[in-house]
């Protein structure tokens, strides 16, 4: 399920929860929220960049712990083992 960001509407006042912005996990078929779940202030959906994948360093660490090796090409047809 996707995570959506919401914040109180600019011309409205709300609680600390919605004034600072909050995230909600909702189904694609669910209608967007119109009111804060805590104080019922009107909210708007904020468009943010999606969080895709994991960092490359974490993938390298996981591969190393699983016993894989990383190679670096040093010459035509020659590779050096990094770990």
N, C-alpha and C positions, 0 to 999 in steps of 0.2 A: 504494500500500500504506500502511496506517495505521502510525503510530509509537506504540509503547506504552512507558510508563515502568515500571521495576522497581526494587525496593530489597530489601536483605536483610531477612528477617523480624525483627521487633523483638526477639525473645528469642534471636537467633543472632548470631554474629560472622562477618564475611566479609572479603574483601579491600577495598582502597581503591576499586576499581571499583564494587562493589555496595553498599558501605556508604554512599557518597555518592549513590547512585542512578544509573541509566543508562537510555538509550533504545535500543529495538530496533525496527527496521522488520520487520514480519511480515505475512504474508497473513492475511486473515480466516479462512481455512480451517485455518490452523496452530493447534495447541493452545497455550495460554499457557505461557510458560517456568515451570519449577518450580525450576531451579537456575541459579546464576551460570555463565556460559560460561567464566569464568577460574578460579574457585576451587571451584566446585560447591557453594557454600553455598546453602541454600534461600532462594528469593526470592518476593516477592509482587508482584502488579501494582498499581500506584498509579493512582488515578483523578485525572486532571488536566483542566483546561479545554482544549478544542480550539483550535488556532491556525487561525483562519479568515481568509482573504483577506489583503489588504495594507493598509497605511496609506493614508489618503486623500491625504496629502501626496505620497506616491510616485506615486499615480495622477495627481495634478495635474502633477507634474514630467514624467512620461512623456507626458501629453497635450500639454503645452507644447512639449516637444522634437519632437513629431510634427507641430507646426504648428497645433494646435487653439487656440481662444480661449475664455477664460472670461468670462462676462457676469454682471453683478450688476444686479438690478432696482432702479431708483432711483425710478420713478414708474409710474403706470398706463400701460403700453405703452411705457415708456422704459427703456432698458438702458444700462449703462456698461461699456465693455470694460476688464477688469482686466489682461489680458495677451494 
